[in-house]
Amino acid sequence: MTEPATEPVRGRWKFWLTTLLVFAVIGAAIFATILRKRMRRAARSQQQSEEQARRELLQSVPMNPSDPRVEAKLFWLSDADSSMLAPAVVELPLSSDPVLRAKQVLNTLLAGPVDVELRTLPPDAVLLAFYILPDGTAIADFSEALGNSIPSGIQSEQLAVDSMTHTLEANVPQVKRLKILIHGQEVETLAGHVDLTGTFTVNADAGQSPANPVTPSAAGKTGAFLAPLLTVTFGTVKLTQR
């Protein structure tokens, strides 16, 4: 007598369970969509915070309004070919002191162009120190983000170095060579490819043999503006600048 009565009950339970399952799936889909939107919003906020920090860093570099305004030439990625560098003219009040002037142009380079897609250096990288030795060798000490945040690869790393050397060459003639340190220490590579154990030629009239010689059989070019030659040694790219 009770068996037939239980069938409708079981049917109702199956119906409600199926309904709850459908609502759960729909709810999960809606939650996932909302979560993705919030993550994208958080990423944009973080990028804006990085941009603000970078602008504050740039503002912290002393720029005396009484200094003559100079059409500084900075090298970022070309908007026509992202594998090349292109000069951009930026009017800045630059110091006549070569060390301070170098800091000003490098921090402007770090601040990045208006189009963030054209930047060559990580947005969270910081120039910690800069000085020039009597022989014209400049020492640039960057935060660890320069190596940690830059996309690893021959081209991206070379473009980052080239953007610095070309920018210094165009604006600070006293700099003959560039030595890059990371957090006060010499490191073997920038992000696994470009060799940082030597120096990079900034001005071609430095009058000194390149620190990283090229093996003729391995010499080649990548897509950098005025691209240097490359030597591949145990997975490390050694650059011989112009």
Buried (B, 14 or more C-beta within 10 A) or exposed (E): EEEEEEEEEEEEEEEEEEEEEEEEEEEEEEEEEEEEEEEEEEEEEEEEEBBEEBEEBBEEBEBEEEBEEBEBBBBBBBEEEBBBBBBBEBEBBBBEBBBBBBBBBBBBBBBBBEEEEBBBBBBBBBBBEBEBEEEBBBBBBBBBBBBEBBEBBBBBBBBBBBBBBBBBBBBBEBBBBBBBBBBEEEBEBBBBBBBBBBBBBBBEEBEEEBBBEBEEEEBEEBBBBBBBBBBBEEEBBBBBBB
